[in-house]
Amino acid sequence: MAEHARHRYERWGLREVLREYPGLSLRPKGKGGAVLTGALEFSADYKRHEAITDAYEVEIHIDAAFPRRIPTATETGNRIRGGFHTNDDGTLCLGSPLRLQAAFRRRPTLLGFVENCLIPYLYGYSFLERHDHLPWGDLAHGYAGLIDEYKALLHVDDIEACLEMILLLGTKKRIANKRPCPCGSGLRVGRCHHRALNSLRKVASRSWFRGEHKRLGGSVRTTSRRNRER
């Protein structure tokens, strides 16, 4: 039996979002989804940076599978300049998939998405407008930035070792820990990089990491082929 819209909105925590951010309004979407649209007004400060109060015109697209699928957002007021951390489909690039998963899982509700994922992005852009630089480090866009982030989190320098580590994150821990560590130490994972892997296992499911390995591995192979063809 299909879930009633009212029950679905209660499960999402829709009422809390509309109460905290009254400039937003709900627009139903096909296949059980919805869109929150309007002015998102916020006051925020991060990591000892200045407090900023601002507002952006946004659309937040929510899939019926929420919270298994994280919402996406677009800025509709033409304020954010083209090319600034946006995806190919025009949605805002709110962070690397891994960081976005971590931020969302801390509070997997619509209000959590708005406050832990979307507002930090908007705050960063407001800060950039004022100071001509971001308040925190800027990750390179595309697969290169993602690989660099994984390499830092997994404490490896080699791309192939990094991809093997991501594949291990998609494997049951008791099996992965018995395999040779991709870092080349000669030790099993369980006696080498298991702490780094365990910290990331708390962020996402094994199937999610298998998808990451497939996507990033394909990007690396495509880039390597293009480099050889030059």
C-alpha positions in Angstrom: 0.0 0.0 0.0 1.3 3.4 -1.0 2.3 5.7 1.9 -0.1 8.6 2.5 1.5 12.0 1.8 0.7 13.3 5.3 2.5 10.3 6.9 5.4 10.7 4.5 5.7 14.5 5.3 5.6 13.7 9.1 8.3 11.1 8.6 10.4 13.6 6.7 10.0 16.3 9.5 8.5 18.7 7.0 6.6 20.7 9.7 9.8 21.5 11.5 11.5 22.9 8.4 8.6 25.1 7.5 8.4 26.4 11.1 12.1 27.2 11.3 12.2 28.6 7.7 8.8 30.2 7.0 10.0 31.7 3.7 9.9 28.2 2.2 6.7 26.6 0.9 5.8 23.0 -0.2 5.1 22.0 -3.8 4.2 18.3 -4.4 6.2 16.5 -7.0 5.4 13.3 -9.0 6.1 9.8 -7.7 5.8 10.8 -4.1 8.4 13.5 -4.0 8.2 17.1 -3.1 9.9 20.5 -3.6 10.6 23.1 -1.0 10.8 26.5 -2.7 11.2 30.1 -1.7 13.5 32.3 0.4 15.8 30.5 2.8 16.8 33.0 5.4 19.5 32.0 7.9 22.0 33.3 10.5 25.1 31.2 10.9 28.8 31.2 11.8 31.3 28.4 11.5 34.8 27.7 12.9 35.2 31.0 14.6 34.3 33.0 11.4 32.0 35.9 11.5 28.2 35.6 11.9 26.4 36.1 8.7 22.7 36.7 8.2 21.5 36.3 4.6 18.8 34.8 2.3 18.8 32.9 -0.9 16.1 31.9 -3.3 16.3 28.1 -3.5 14.5 24.9 -4.5 15.1 21.7 -2.5 14.1 18.6 -4.3 13.1 15.7 -2.1 12.8 12.1 -3.5 10.1 9.8 -2.2 12.9 7.5 -1.0 14.2 10.2 1.5 16.1 9.7 3.7 17.8 6.9 1.7 18.4 9.5 -1.0 19.7 12.8 0.1 17.8 15.8 -1.3 19.3 18.1 -4.0 19.2 21.9 -4.1 19.3 24.6 -6.7 19.7 28.4 -6.2 17.0 30.1 -8.3 17.8 33.8 -7.8 20.8 33.9 -10.2 23.0 35.1 -7.4 25.6 32.3 -7.3 27.9 32.8 -10.2 28.2 30.1 -12.9 30.8 27.5 -12.3 30.9 27.9 -8.5 30.6 24.4 -7.2 27.6 23.3 -9.2 27.0 19.9 -10.7 26.3 19.3 -14.4 22.6 19.2 -13.8 22.6 22.6 -12.2 22.2 21.4 -8.6 24.6 22.8 -5.9 27.6 20.8 -5.2 27.2 20.8 -1.4 30.5 18.9 -0.8 32.1 15.7 -1.7 29.7 12.7 -1.6 31.5 11.4 1.4 31.4 14.6 3.4 27.7 15.1 2.4 26.9 11.6 3.6 28.7 12.3 6.9 26.9 15.6 7.5 23.5 14.2 6.6 23.8 11.1 8.7 24.4 13.1 11.8 20.8 14.3 11.5 18.9 12.5 8.7 15.9 14.8 8.5 14.9 17.6 6.2 15.9 20.1 8.9 19.2 18.4 9.3 19.8 18.6 5.5 19.0 22.3 5.4 21.1 23.2 8.5 24.0 20.7 8.1 24.4 20.5 4.3 22.7 23.5 2.5 23.3 26.4 4.8 27.0 25.8 5.2 27.3 26.0 1.4 25.3 29.3 1.3 27.2 30.7 4.2 30.5 29.9 2.4 29.3 31.8 -0.7 28.1 34.8 1.3 31.6 34.9 3.0 33.2 34.6 -0.4 31.3 37.7 -1.6 32.5 39.7 1.4 36.1 38.6 1.5 36.9 37.2 -1.9 37.9 33.8 -0.5 36.1 30.9 1.2 36.2 30.5 5.0 37.6 27.0 4.7 39.6 25.0 2.2 38.4 24.5 -1.3 38.4 21.0 -2.7 39.1 20.5 -6.4 36.0 19.8 -8.4 35.5 16.4 -10.0 37.1 13.1 -9.5 40.6 14.6 -8.8 39.3 16.3 -5.7 37.4 13.3 -4.5 40.5 11.1 -4.9 42.6 13.6 -3.0 40.1 13.6 -0.2 40.0 9.8 0.0 43.8 9.6 0.0 44.0 12.1 2.9 41.3 10.2 4.9 42.8 6.8 4.2 46.4 7.9 4.7 47.7 6.6 1.3 49.5 8.4 -1.5 48.9 6.1 -4.4 45.7 6.3 -6.5 45.5 2.5 -7.1 46.0 1.9 -3.3 43.3 4.4 -2.6 40.8 2.7 -5.0 41.6 -0.7 -3.4 40.9 0.8 0.0 37.5 2.1 -1.2 36.7 -1.4 -2.5 37.6 -2.8 0.9 35.1 -0.4 2.4 32.5 -2.1 0.3 33.5 -5.5 1.7 32.5 -7.1 5.0 34.9 -6.0 7.7 35.8 -9.6 8.8 36.8 -10.4 5.2 38.5 -7.1 4.4 40.7 -7.3 7.5 42.2 -10.6 6.4 43.4 -9.2 3.0 46.8 -7.7 2.3 46.8 -4.0 3.0 46.8 -2.0 -0.3 49.4 0.4 1.2 52.1 -2.1 0.5 53.2 -2.6 4.1 53.1 -6.4 3.8 50.6 -6.6 6.7 47.0 -7.6 6.7 44.4 -4.8 6.8 43.4 -5.8 10.3 47.0 -5.0 11.5 47.5 -1.9 9.4 44.9 0.5 8.0 41.9 -0.9 9.8 41.3 2.2 11.9 41.1 4.5 8.9 38.7 2.1 7.2 36.6 1.7 10.3 36.1 5.4 10.7 34.7 5.7 7.2 32.5 2.6 7.6 30.4 4.6 10.0 29.7 7.1 7.3 28.0 5.0 4.6 26.9 1.5 3.7 29.1 -1.1 1.9 26.9 -0.8 -1.2 27.5 2.9 -1.3 31.2 2.4 -1.2 31.0 -0.2 -3.9 29.2 2.4 -6.1 31.9 5.0 -5.2 34.6 2.5 -6.3 32.9 1.8 -9.6 32.4 5.5 -10.3 35.8 6.7 -9.3 37.6 3.8 -10.8 35.9 4.5 -14.1 36.9 8.2 -13.9 40.5 7.3 -13.3 40.6 4.9 -16.2 39.0 7.4 -18.5 41.5 10.1 -17.6 44.4 7.8 -17.9 43.3 6.8 -21.4 42.9 10.5 -22.4 46.4 11.2 -21.2 47.8 8.4 -23.2 46.0 9.6 -26.4 47.6 13.1 -26.1 
